[in-house]
Amino acid sequence: MDRIRAPAVLSQRKRQKGMHSPNPPCSYEIKFNKFVIFIMQRKMGMTRRTFLMELARRKGFRVESELSDSVTHIVAENNSYLEVLDWLRGQAVGDSSRFELLDISWFTACMEAGKPVASEMKYRLMEQQDQFPTLNTSEPEVPSFAANKVSQYSCQRKTTLNNFNKKFTDAFEIMAENYEFKENEIFCLEFLRAASVLKFLPFPVVRMKDIWGLPCMGDQVRDIIEEIIEEGESSRVKDVLNDERYKSFKQFTSVFGVGVKTSEKWYRMGLRTLEEVKAEKTLKLSKMQKVGLLYYEDLVSCVSKAEADAVGLIVKKTVRMFLPDALVTVTGGFRR
């Protein structure tokens, strides 16, 4: 009897669980009641749309998840006026004149100002949009240049010495490292590739249009770029930096001879710092790990330019004893 009833009970529990939303929407204070925004998902994607809706709600805007009679402003990205009208017809909307049809640039301007901005002509989607100037038309179209020139293959891109997008690439490298610690190769590579692309750009990214058409800009990457542009920092990156597991793995893997597997083992043993590792007498360390802990401070410190030059002189003198005409150049990073 128990064997017959058990599946039915499990099935009922699953149905009950499914009735509740796993992520109930957070409630925020609405500061601007006259503006009711609906963001079109078409050509945007669900992840990005969800992020933008959450961002607007945090800033006091009223944002509807579904199109309704209360909506006053419809925001679209990469959609023309005719495409939006066609989509509205598909939603059985007969009269679209009651809506303000606006480009995503209006939404971005609102987020930057922290309040609704006037829906000027430059923000509106119109039937003959080419007759009206768009935002910053006097600026060179850097994004289109970048999209045409940037290869999706890192071997076909050169990395400039001056990284114009360090605030983004630093964030991506932290995310990549966190996913590496979790042995999630797919997401780790996603952020490393995005960082490589942004390091190649000869200009700083200051708006979302700057990354249009660039390779390796997935949903997670775009969300973090958007948040850094709007907020100056990424909440996801901050969460990673404050995560106990990440901080422990960061310390453990900095030891010569210690990788993710060993870090995982130590973490499961309850160890959190290198001091705790050194004090744990039951650990069986390999020869490399013993050396790594013994000379830890020396191994993690960078070699100064003066030290590198001194070593270079010694090598040059030695080489020229045998090959007087040899050219010796010190290259690479100054690390032991």
Backbone torsions as a table, in degrees:
resi	resn	phi	psi	omega
1	MET	NA	-41.8	-178.9
2	ASP	-62.7	-36.5	-178.5
3	ARG	-66.2	-29.4	-179.3
4	ILE	-79.6	-39.7	-174.4
5	ARG	-78.3	-31.5	-173.0
6	ALA	-55.4	-48.0	179.4
7	PRO	-60.6	-35.9	-179.7
8	ALA	-64.8	-39.3	179.2
9	VAL	-65.8	-43.6	179.3
10	LEU	-62.6	-41.8	-179.6
11	SER	-62.9	-40.0	179.9
12	GLN	-65.8	-39.1	179.0
13	ARG	-64.2	-40.2	179.4
14	LYS	-63.3	-40.4	-179.9
15	ARG	-65.5	-40.3	179.7
16	GLN	-65.4	-39.4	179.4
17	LYS	-64.8	-37.5	-178.6
18	GLY	-69.0	-18.7	-178.9
19	MET	-72.6	-19.0	-177.6
20	HIS	-102.7	138.7	178.2
21	SER	-70.8	127.4	-178.1
22	PRO	-67.1	-27.1	179.9
23	ASN	-128.3	80.9	-178.9
24	PRO	-61.3	139.7	-177.7
25	PRO	-64.6	139.3	178.5
26	CYS	-76.7	146.7	179.8
27	SER	-98.2	130.5	178.1
28	TYR	-124.3	156.0	177.8
29	GLU	-69.2	129.8	178.2
30	ILE	-90.4	117.6	-178.1
31	LYS	-96.7	-23.7	-173.1
32	PHE	-124.7	82.3	-173.7
33	ASN	-70.7	-24.9	-176.3
34	LYS	-74.9	-16.6	-178.6
35	PHE	-107.9	117.8	177.1
36	VAL	-119.2	113.0	-171.4
37	ILE	-101.0	140.0	169.4
38	PHE	-125.7	126.6	-178.9
39	ILE	-102.5	121.7	179.1
40	MET	-71.0	135.0	178.4
41	GLN	-83.5	-19.7	-176.9
42	ARG	-56.5	127.6	-179.3
43	LYS	65.9	7.8	-179.0
44	MET	-111.8	-43.4	-177.2
45	GLY	98.2	150.1	-174.4
46	MET	-68.0	-41.1	-176.6
47	THR	-63.3	-47.7	-179.6
48	ARG	-65.3	-41.4	179.8
49	ARG	-61.5	-44.1	179.3
50	THR	-60.7	-42.0	179.0
51	PHE	-62.6	-45.4	-178.6
52	LEU	-65.8	-38.9	177.8
53	MET	-62.6	-44.1	179.9
54	GLU	-64.6	-40.8	179.1
55	LEU	-60.9	-46.5	-179.1
56	ALA	-64.8	-40.3	180.0
57	ARG	-64.9	-37.5	178.0
58	ARG	-63.3	-28.6	-178.5
59	LYS	-90.9	6.3	174.0
60	GLY	96.3	8.4	178.7
61	PHE	-87.3	149.3	174.3
62	ARG	-92.5	119.9	-177.5
63	VAL	-124.9	125.8	179.8
64	GLU	-93.7	137.9	177.1
65	SER	-76.6	-29.4	-179.9
66	GLU	-120.2	150.0	177.4
67	LEU	-70.6	128.3	-178.1
68	SER	-143.9	175.1	-179.5
69	ASP	-66.9	-19.9	-178.3
70	SER	-79.6	-14.7	-177.5
71	VAL	-67.0	134.7	178.1
72	THR	-112.2	-29.2	-176.0
73	HIS	-129.2	125.6	175.2
74	ILE	-108.0	125.1	-177.6
75	VAL	-108.8	131.6	-179.2
76	ALA	-130.6	151.1	178.3
77	GLU	-124.5	128.4	179.9
78	ASN	60.6	26.8	176.4
79	ASN	-119.7	135.9	176.2
80	SER	-80.8	170.6	178.2
81	TYR	-58.0	-44.8	-178.3
82	LEU	-67.7	-34.8	178.4
83	GLU	-66.8	-38.7	178.0
84	VAL	-67.0	-43.0	177.5
85	LEU	-59.9	-42.9	179.7
86	ASP	-62.6	-39.5	178.3
87	TRP	-65.9	-40.7	179.3
88	LEU	-63.9	-37.7	176.9
89	ARG	-62.3	-37.0	177.3
90	GLY	-66.4	-20.7	176.7
91	GLN	-93.7	12.3	179.2
92	ALA	62.6	36.1	176.1
93	VAL	-96.5	114.7	-177.7
94	GLY	-80.8	-45.7	-176.2
95	ASP	-111.0	106.8	-179.3
96	SER	-90.9	-3.5	-175.9
97	SER	-69.1	-17.6	-179.7
98	ARG	-77.1	-10.0	179.3
99	PHE	-101.2	148.3	165.7
100	GLU	-89.4	116.1	179.8
101	LEU	-95.0	113.2	-168.7
102	LEU	-128.1	149.7	175.4
103	ASP	-76.7	158.8	-179.2
104	ILE	-60.1	-22.2	179.6
105	SER	-62.7	-31.1	175.7
106	TRP	-65.7	-44.1	179.0
107	PHE	-60.9	-44.7	179.3
108	THR	-61.2	-41.3	178.5
109	ALA	-63.0	-38.8	177.5
110	CYS	-63.9	-42.3	-179.4
111	MET	-65.7	-38.4	179.1
112	GLU	-66.8	-38.9	-178.9
113	ALA	-79.9	-21.6	-177.1
114	GLY	75.9	15.2	179.9
115	LYS	-161.6	164.2	178.7
116	PRO	-64.2	137.8	174.2
117	VAL	-107.8	160.4	-178.4
118	ALA	-62.7	139.3	179.4
119	SER	-82.3	73.8	-178.4
120	GLU	-67.2	169.5	-177.2
121	MET	-57.9	-35.4	-176.4
122	LYS	-67.6	-19.1	179.8
123	TYR	-93.5	-18.6	-171.2
124	ARG	-80.5	144.7	171.0
125	LEU	-87.2	123.5	-176.4
126	MET	-132.8	161.5	-173.9
127	GLU	-63.0	-39.7	177.8
128	GLN	-114.5	69.7	-171.6
129	GLN	-65.6	-26.4	-176.6
130	ASP	-66.4	-17.6	-179.1
131	GLN	-74.1	-16.6	-174.3
132	PHE	-113.9	142.4	-180.0
133	PRO	-70.5	144.6	175.4
134	THR	-93.8	179.6	-178.1
135	LEU	-62.1	132.9	172.7
136	ASN	54.3	45.7	-178.9
137	THR	-68.7	-18.9	179.2
138	SER	-75.2	-16.5	-179.1
139	GLU	-79.0	148.5	176.1
140	PRO	-65.6	145.6	-178.3
141	GLU	-79.3	73.8	-178.6
142	VAL	-61.2	-43.2	-178.0
143	PRO	-58.2	-42.9	-179.0
144	SER	-64.8	-36.8	176.0
145	PHE	-61.8	-47.0	-178.3
146	ALA	-63.6	-42.3	-178.1
147	ALA	-62.7	-35.4	-179.1
148	ASN	-77.1	-29.8	-172.4
149	LYS	-95.9	-26.2	-173.0
150	VAL	-82.4	121.4	178.0
151	SER	-83.4	151.5	176.4
152	GLN	-76.9	-10.6	-178.7
153	TYR	-101.2	125.6	-175.8
154	SER	-64.6	-28.5	-179.5
155	CYS	-68.6	-15.2	179.4
156	GLN	-102.9	10.2	177.9
157	ARG	-120.3	141.8	173.3
158	LYS	-102.2	143.0	179.6
159	THR	-96.5	124.6	-178.9
160	THR	-72.5	154.0	177.9
161	LEU	-69.7	-27.8	-179.3
162	ASN	-102.8	109.0	179.5
163	ASN	-84.8	109.4	-178.0
164	PHE	-80.2	-8.9	-174.2
165	ASN	-126.4	42.1	-174.6
166	LYS	-61.2	-35.8	-178.3
167	LYS	-64.5	-29.9	177.1
168	PHE	-81.7	-46.7	-175.9
169	THR	-66.7	-34.6	175.6
170	ASP	-62.4	-42.0	179.0
171	ALA	-63.8	-42.6	-179.5
172	PHE	-64.8	-38.7	-178.4
173	GLU	-69.1	-32.7	174.7
174	ILE	-66.2	-44.6	178.6
175	MET	-63.5	-41.5	179.6
176	ALA	-62.9	-42.9	179.6
177	GLU	-63.6	-40.0	178.8
178	ASN	-62.6	-43.0	178.3
179	TYR	-69.7	-30.1	175.1
180	GLU	-64.5	-41.8	177.7
181	PHE	-63.4	-29.5	178.4
182	LYS	-88.8	1.5	-179.3
183	GLU	58.8	36.3	175.2
184	ASN	-102.1	89.7	-172.6
185	GLU	-66.6	-34.6	-175.9
186	ILE	-63.0	-52.4	-178.5
187	PHE	-70.7	-32.4	176.7
188	CYS	-60.4	-48.3	179.3
189	LEU	-65.5	-35.1	180.0
190	GLU	-58.3	-45.3	-178.3
191	PHE	-76.2	-34.9	177.7
192	LEU	-65.5	-40.0	178.8
193	ARG	-66.9	-40.2	178.3
194	ALA	-63.7	-41.1	178.3
195	ALA	-62.7	-40.4	179.7
196	SER	-63.1	-40.2	179.5
197	VAL	-65.2	-46.0	-177.6
198	LEU	-68.5	-30.0	176.5
199	LYS	-66.5	-26.7	-179.6
200	PHE	-74.3	-27.5	-172.6
201	LEU	-65.2	135.6	179.6
202	PRO	-87.9	20.2	-179.6
203	PHE	-150.4	155.6	177.3
204	PRO	-80.4	140.8	175.3
205	VAL	-80.3	121.0	-178.8
206	VAL	-122.1	-7.6	178.9
207	ARG	-153.1	162.3	-175.9
208	MET	-65.3	-27.7	178.9
209	LYS	-62.3	-24.4	-177.5
210	ASP	-67.6	-17.5	-178.9
211	ILE	-108.5	4.1	178.4
212	TRP	-59.8	131.6	176.4
213	GLY	83.0	-6.2	179.5
214	LEU	-76.1	145.3	177.2
215	PRO	-74.6	160.8	173.0
216	CYS	66.8	21.7	177.9
217	MET	-102.0	78.1	-179.7
218	GLY	-76.7	179.1	-176.6
219	ASP	-60.6	-45.0	-179.7
220	GLN	-62.4	-42.0	-179.7
221	VAL	-63.9	-46.6	-179.2
222	ARG	-62.2	-39.1	-179.9
223	ASP	-62.0	-42.5	-179.1
224	ILE	-69.9	-40.5	176.8
225	ILE	-60.5	-45.5	-179.5
226	GLU	-58.5	-45.1	-177.1
227	GLU	-68.6	-38.4	178.9
228	ILE	-66.8	-39.2	177.7
229	ILE	-63.1	-43.6	-175.4
230	GLU	-80.1	-40.9	-171.4
231	GLU	-108.0	-14.6	-177.9
232	GLY	89.3	-10.1	178.9
233	GLU	-159.2	167.6	-179.5
234	SER	-109.6	126.5	178.8
235	SER	-66.4	-33.0	179.2
236	ARG	-66.2	-41.8	179.1
237	VAL	-66.4	-40.1	177.5
238	LYS	-61.5	-40.9	178.5
239	ASP	-61.8	-40.1	179.0
240	VAL	-64.4	-46.4	-178.2
241	LEU	-63.1	-27.2	179.3
242	ASN	-92.8	-2.8	-177.3
243	ASP	-75.3	129.6	-176.5
244	GLU	-62.2	-41.3	-178.7
245	ARG	-63.9	-44.5	179.6
246	TYR	-61.2	-45.1	-178.2
247	LYS	-63.7	-38.1	179.0
248	SER	-68.4	-45.8	179.7
249	PHE	-63.7	-35.3	178.6
250	LYS	-60.6	-42.7	178.1
251	GLN	-69.3	-48.2	-174.7
252	PHE	-61.5	-46.1	-176.1
253	THR	-73.1	-10.6	176.2
254	SER	-78.5	-8.0	178.3
255	VAL	-85.1	131.6	177.7
256	PHE	-58.0	125.0	178.8
257	GLY	94.2	0.8	-179.2
258	VAL	-113.0	125.3	178.1
259	GLY	-114.8	-165.1	-176.3
260	VAL	-66.2	-40.4	-177.8
261	LYS	-62.4	-46.0	178.8
262	THR	-65.6	-39.7	178.4
263	SER	-61.1	-42.0	178.0
264	GLU	-61.2	-42.8	179.3
265	LYS	-62.1	-46.6	-179.7
266	TRP	-64.9	-39.9	-178.8
267	TYR	-64.7	-40.0	179.2
268	ARG	-68.8	-22.4	176.0
269	MET	-78.2	-5.6	179.7
270	GLY	95.8	4.2	179.5
271	LEU	-80.8	139.5	-176.9
272	ARG	-127.1	-23.6	-177.7
273	THR	-131.2	165.6	177.9
274	LEU	-67.3	-30.9	177.4
275	GLU	-62.5	-40.0	178.0
276	GLU	-68.2	-35.5	177.5
277	VAL	-64.1	-45.7	-179.6
278	LYS	-64.7	-32.0	-177.8
279	ALA	-82.5	-14.6	-178.0
280	GLU	-80.0	106.9	-174.3
281	LYS	-76.7	-18.9	-176.8
282	THR	-82.1	-9.5	-178.3
283	LEU	-70.8	136.3	174.2
284	LYS	-104.1	102.5	-176.2
285	LEU	-91.4	144.9	174.8
286	SER	-75.1	169.6	-179.6
287	LYS	-61.2	-41.2	179.7
288	MET	-65.0	-40.6	-179.7
289	GLN	-66.4	-37.3	177.0
290	LYS	-63.1	-42.9	177.7
291	VAL	-65.1	-41.1	-179.7
292	GLY	-60.9	-40.3	178.5
293	LEU	-75.1	-37.1	-177.8
294	LEU	-65.4	-42.0	-177.5
295	TYR	-110.7	32.3	-173.0
296	TYR	-56.7	-53.1	-175.1
297	GLU	-61.0	-37.9	-179.4
298	ASP	-71.3	-38.8	-176.5
299	LEU	-72.4	-32.1	-178.1
300	VAL	-87.0	-10.5	-179.4
301	SER	-83.2	146.4	179.5
302	CYS	-79.6	148.5	174.6
303	VAL	-81.4	131.5	-178.5
304	SER	-74.2	162.8	178.2
305	LYS	-62.1	-37.9	-179.9
306	ALA	-63.4	-42.4	178.1
307	GLU	-63.6	-42.4	180.0
308	ALA	-62.8	-41.3	178.7
309	ASP	-64.7	-39.2	179.9
310	ALA	-64.2	-43.7	177.4
311	VAL	-64.4	-39.2	179.2
312	GLY	-60.1	-39.4	178.8
313	LEU	-64.4	-41.2	179.1
314	ILE	-62.4	-44.4	-179.7
315	VAL	-64.7	-43.3	-179.3
316	LYS	-61.1	-44.5	-179.9
317	LYS	-62.3	-41.1	-179.0
318	THR	-66.8	-44.6	-179.0
319	VAL	-63.5	-41.8	-175.8
320	ARG	-72.7	-13.7	172.6
321	MET	-65.7	-29.2	-178.8
322	PHE	-105.7	-34.4	-179.1
323	LEU	-130.6	88.0	-174.6
324	PRO	-58.6	-30.0	-176.8
325	ASP	-93.9	6.3	-176.3
326	ALA	-69.9	145.2	176.3
327	LEU	-104.6	121.3	-177.9
328	VAL	-115.0	126.5	179.5
329	THR	-129.1	129.0	176.9
330	VAL	-81.4	124.8	-178.7
331	THR	-129.4	171.5	176.0
332	GLY	89.7	176.4	179.0
333	GLY	-76.2	150.9	-178.8
334	PHE	-85.6	71.0	177.6
335	ARG	-128.9	144.7	177.5
336	ARG	-73.3	NA	NA
